[in-house]
Amino acid sequence: MVVAVARVKSLLNGWRSPQHRDGLALVVSSGMSSAVGLLYWVLAAQMFPADVVGVNAVAVSSLMLVGGIAHLNMSHALLRFVPVAGTAARRLVVLGYLVAITLSGLAGAGFAVGAMWWAPELVDIAGYGALIAFFAVSCPVWTLFSLQDYVLTAVGRATAVPIENLVFSVLKIGLLVAVTLAAVPGGIALSWVIATALIVLPINLWLLIRLLPAHGRRTAERAVPITAGAIGRFIGADYVGALFWQAAMMGLPVLVLGRLGAEAAAAYNMVWQFGLALYMVPSGMGQSMIAHNAADPAQVHKARRETVRRGLMLVVPVALVLALAAPLVLALFGPHYAATGAGALALIALSAIPNVVTAAATSTARVRQRRGVQFGVPTSISVLTIGLAWVLMPHLGVLAVGLAWFAAQCCVATVVLIMNAPWVPGPPGAWIDGIRSSALLRRVGEDGLRRVGAPADWAIGSAMGGGSETVVVAIGPVGERRAMLKAADTANGQQELRQQTSALAALHADPRLQHWTPLIPRVLGTAEVGDTYCLTETLLPGGSGPDALADPARRGPFLSSAVAAISELHRQTATLRRIGDAELDCWVHQPFTALSRTLPAGLKAEAGRVAALLDTRLRGQIVGVGWTHGDYLPVNLLAAPNGRVSAIIDWCTARPDGLSVLDVATFIPMAEAMASGEEYGPVVLRWLGGVPRAEADVLVGCQSALGGSVLAPEVLVLLGWLEHVHSCVSRSDRMAANPVWNRRNVRVVLQGAADLLDRGPTAQAQPEWATRAAR
């Protein structure tokens, strides 16, 4: 009971965070609007014949479609830039409004002029002149109504949206009754537009006079310059995707009208009211995510995961109920609607589940200004939906539209999940990395090269490394390699590159290391390109370290020079320190806590036992602490033709207060694993039973050169393993989620490490390495 109460409190606290609170407010707004909107259409269905309802519903959908297309998707541009515009926010909103309503008015009139060709039923019910006037006025009014909710969210007033939309919905119902009693032609559509106009005026006066100036003063300190070019680039990609999305959302009723007739259009309109309500849940949560993460795009992936999780919590139960009870739900509107639309409602309700994933991907792309995703996700869904619906409608009727929505959402959501999966095995994973790297390089482009200080005649060359977190390419004149460009747009990748930048600067500035620093790169320049951190560094000579290790003739010189090179750094920078609580927490307990999150429940206790044993063996010992590489592996070394190490690269995990000898304690067993073709984990486990004599002598010698205590080689090998696997899971979401790597390199060690340490040197006669160290 206590656990259940605690869980409920945790869930409630999670919804209280500003992002989720505002997202929930928008969802509640959509829910209330949908509920009252359904009542509106129930009344319309009872007051008017099905063909009249169908034509009016198409008129409403058309004004939404035309208004949405014409305003250039200014809604998401304002949502993205108003939170960071500072005192320029009101001016930005006013200019956005002017552009949007001008284009909407022109587009509305143009739509009505051509209605005789694509929707002659609308001309018949209203008359040509009245139809032009209706669309010329109603489209700008609807555009303002659409924009104001996004602006309210952008200034942190999303909680006002439910009240505004509830008032709008009630006004619609009251006006529907009034125009029906007055027998006004086209009364359904007219009641909709008048209610919209009555709510637009007070809300936008409140925004322009009170809210936007207050928001500008409150956020002035964190404001960033907003340029027309930045808005134009954002809108350029977002608009095309939104254009297709609007065509599917609001254009399908027109397609159903022309393909199946007015009565089928009426049935689809009722079905779509439920689908639209479910689709608005991730839309509202996505709006909140954009508003709250616009100033910090690096954290948006975490926000996306939370948005998806909470969106599914809200959507899945309702979607399943609607799918099962579709005939009963549509019976509220009348027997025609239940008979025609039940199957379509079930499929559209189920399509709302994958829509949570695709909508979150689009919102994330808007925060990070990923134009390919902004365009690709909604466009793919819309093209698939419209294409399938067009082909299948003559055979399946309205059911075809539901099937099209469901199939399109499932296909695109599958691609999104694969592209965002923390771990994808084999060649598909490499293919996904390649796509991400190519997209990242396109975003950096030639402008990025200039901003990091590269000469004007330099260009981006061939790839040299990288992966899911960073990309590394050669740069220089065309056909030449003069330096390297490294770029990262994820939080982990950026943190690593910034750490490398500061570490290399500190090492080059240390007078004790002047004779040693030719082995390490020098940073040439850094820059922020959008939300991407870039640096250029010198290109050092040498071939692949693993290639030298694999060559029997070069292996010996490579191994000995690798130990000598890093040991020189340790000797020059290390100071002696007694291991206490702070060191044990940093070197043992925090890494095991992080590692435990990747373990099954049965191994968590074993991990705690190993941590306790290491604590006992290390506490009170005196060790050398100084600059360490932190990821000293053969892949991060370059070798000369004779096998000797010519460069040490990738200083992303370097630190000035590491346990010095751990670089060597990680390198030696990893080199053994790579040379023998084994995984790292089995080698570590075997060495915990006794480190081979030659390798033990190396570890003893490295410690003796620093002074202080001489730790057991087995303890150092285990500590080196812990540092390596902890670095892997903390630096890379993919590695943390890789079950194959985890089983072979983490679990296999933990399953035997405690027993091997228990019967290790403290319980045996003095081992050979201790005797040699004493001498």
C-alpha positions, 0 to 999 in steps of 0.5 A: 500500500505504501509503495502504491501511494508513493508511486501515485505521488511520484506520478502526480509530481511528474505532471507538476513540472512546468513542461508537463503541466502546460502540456496537460493543460493543452491536452485538457483544452483539447479534451474539453473542446472535443467533448463540447465539439461532439455535442455540437455535431450531435445537435447538428446531426439531429437538426439537419439532414446528413447531406447538409451536415456533410457540405457544411462540415467540408466548408469548416474543414476547408477554411481550416485547411486554407487558413493552415496552408496560407499562414506558412505554419507561423504557429510553430515558428512563433512557438519556437522563437517567442520564448527566446525573443526577450523584449522583441517578442511582441514585435515578432508576434505582430509581424507574424500575425500581419503576414499570416492574416494577409496570406490567409485572406488572399488564399481564402478568396482564391479557394472560393473563386475556384470552388466551382471546380473542386467543391461545387456543392459549396457554391450551391448552398451559399451562392458564389459571391457570398462564398468568396466573402465568407472565405476571405473573412473566415480564413484570417479569423481562423488563422488568428485563432490558431496562432493565439494558442501557440503564443499563449503557450510560448509565454507560459500561459498554456493554462489559459487555453482550456478556458478560452477553448471552452468558451469558444465551444459553448459559443458555437453551440449557442450560435448553432441554435440561433442560426437554425431558428433563423433558418440562415443558409450555411448556418453550421459553418457560419456559427463556427466562424462567428464564435471564432471571431468573438473569442479572437478579439479579447484574447489577442488584446490581452496578449499584445497589451499585457502578456507579451510585454511582461514576457519580454521583461521577464526573459530579457536576460536569456534572449537571443537575436532572432533574425529573419533568416533563422525564421525563414529557414525554420519555416522553409522546412516546417511549412512544407511538412505542415502543408502536407499534414494539413492536407491530410488532416483537413483536406481528406473530408474534401476528398471523401466528398468528391469520391464518396458523396455528401453522406459519406463525408458527413460520416467521416466528419463525425469519425474524425472528430474523435480521431482529431481529439486523440491526435491533439494530445501529443500535439499539445504536449509537443507544443509545451515541449517546444516552448520549454526547451527552446532555450536548451535544445541539448536536453530535448531528447530526455524531454521527448522520451518523457513526452512519449511516455506521458502521451501514451499514458493518456492516449492508449486507454482512450484509443482502445475503448473507442476501437472496441466501442466504435458502433455504440459511440457513433450511434449517438449521431444516428444509424447512418453514422454508426453503419458507415463509420464504425470500422473507420473510427476503430482504425483511426483511434488505434492510429493515434497510438503510433501518432504519439511517437511521430508527433514527438519526433516532429516536435523534437525536430522543431526544437533542434531545427532539424529540417529533414525531420520537420519535413519528412515525418508529416509529409510521409504520413500525409502522402501515405494516408492520402494515397492509400485512401484515394486508392482504397475508397472505391472498394472500402468506402469510409473504412479506407480512410481509417485503414490509410491513417493506421497503416501510414502512422504505423510505418512512419512510427516504426522508422522513427523508433528505429532511428531513435533506438539506443541500440540497433545491431549490426549493419543497420546500426552503422547505416543509421550512424551514417545517416546521422553523421551525414545530416550533421555534416550538412548542418555544419557545412562550409559556414561551420568551417569558416566559424572554426577558423578554417581557411577559405579554400578548405573543405570537408573531406572524408570521414575519419571516425565518430559514431552515434554521438560525434562525427570526425572528418578530415578537412583541408584543401580539396584532396588534402588532409590538413586537420580534423573537424569534430562535431557533436549535437547531442548532450553527451557528445558536446560534453565530451568535445568540450572536455577534450578542448579544455583538457588539451588546452591545459596539457599544452599549457603545463610547462612540465609537459613541453617535451611530451605534448608533441604526442597529443593534438592541439585545438585550432578553433571551436565554434557553436553552429546552431546546437552543434559544438565543433572543434578543429584540431591538428592531424597527427602522423601515424597509422592505426594502433590496432593494426600495429597490435595485430602485426607480430613484428610491431606488437612488442614495440607498440605495447612497450611504447604505449605504456611508456608514453602514458606513464610519462604523463603520470610521472610528471603530473601525479601527486600522492593521495590517501584513498578516502570516502571522496575517492572511493565514491568517485572511483567505485561507488558512483560507477557501480551505481550507474552500472547497476541500472543496466543490470538484471535484478539478480546481478545488482546485489552481486555488483554491490558485493564487488563494490564493497570488496573494492572499498575494503581493498582500496581504503587507506592506500596511498596512490598517485593521482593526476592527469589521466587519459580515461579511455587509453585503448589501442584505438586511441593510439597512432603508431609509426611504421616501426610500431612505436606510438606516435600520437595519443588522440581522443582526450574526451574523458581526460581528467586532472585528478584520475587514478594514474595507473588506471590508464595502464590497467585498462590498456594491457588487458584490452590489448590482450583481448584485441590481439587474441580476438576475445571480448574484454570481459572474459580476459578481465575475469581470467586475470582476476584469478591471477594476472600473468607475470609479465603484465603484473610486473608492468603494473607493479613497476608503474606504481613503484615509479609513482611511490606510495602503495602497490595495489594488487594487479588484480584490483587494478585490472578490476578498477580499470574494467570498472572505469571502462564499462562505466565510461561506455554506458555513461557516454553512449546510450547505444552502448548502455542499451546493447544487451550483447555487449553488456552480457559479454563484458559486464555481466560475465565479470560481475558473476565471478569477480567477488569470489575471485577477489575473496580468495585473492592475495589477502587470503593467500600466501604472499604472491610473486608480484608482492615479493618483487615489489618489496625488493 
